[in-house]
Amino acid sequence: MKVMISEDDFRVAELHAQFLRVVDGVQVVGKALNAEETLEMLEEQHPDLLLLDVYMPDQLGVDLLHDIRSIAPHTDVIMITAAKEKEIVEKALKYGVFDYIIKPITMERFQETIENYQERKKRMAQIETFDQEAVDQLIKSSNEAAATTISVPKGIDPLTLEKVERMLSDARENGLTAEQASGQMGASKTTARRYLEYLISIGKGKAEMNYGKVGRPQRKYYRG
């Protein structure tokens, strides 16, 4: 899989290249430092994937998306940027970017999105004619990637969030109370509840009141 990097800071571009080198099946075919170089390199290299920053010296990366779609219609885009403005995020998503990652980025988060992209590309290559189930699976995987697109709020650690999500999956129909989650996390009940409620807010969890025979009712959390 050929990947191109468009980033005005050469040190950050090299860091992204280093992250890519440890992912199997990935070849870095070029690093562009501005919008003009990006378009020229796209025409030359025809990469499968472009890692695109927003803040370029000669043009906003998000404004390049229209030209990118014209020049390289088969190249997918992942935005990696410090831009958090609603208008920029919305515009990028409307142009169909695979992911939108807000800096600073961890190696784990970076590799996760690259591997998700590889998996989708592999799935697309294996299917010639889609039935509804195949389309649903493809959209589901894209939505799951998008759920981690925007940076999590203050007080939510992405790695801990993943752990709590796995805990809910493992609990299945039994669900978890905040107290049970607290014990598994090794954290306070307040912290556990914060993560569980956050999963509900992003559509990856749900809660029900559990009325036992004795004592106060308990709020139980389940995978969304």
Secondary structure, DSSP 8 states (H G I E B T S, - for coil): -EEEEE-S-HHHHHHHHHHHHTSTT-EEEEEESSHHHHHHHHHHH--SEEEE-SB-SSSBHHHHHHHHHHH-TT-EEEEEES---HHHHHHHHHTT-SEEEESS--HHHHHHHHHHHHHHHHHHHH-SS--HHHHHHHHHHHHHHHHTTS---TT--HHHHHHHHHHHHHHGGG-EEHHHHHHHHTS-HHHHHHHHHHHHHTTSEEEEEE--SSSS-EEEEEE-
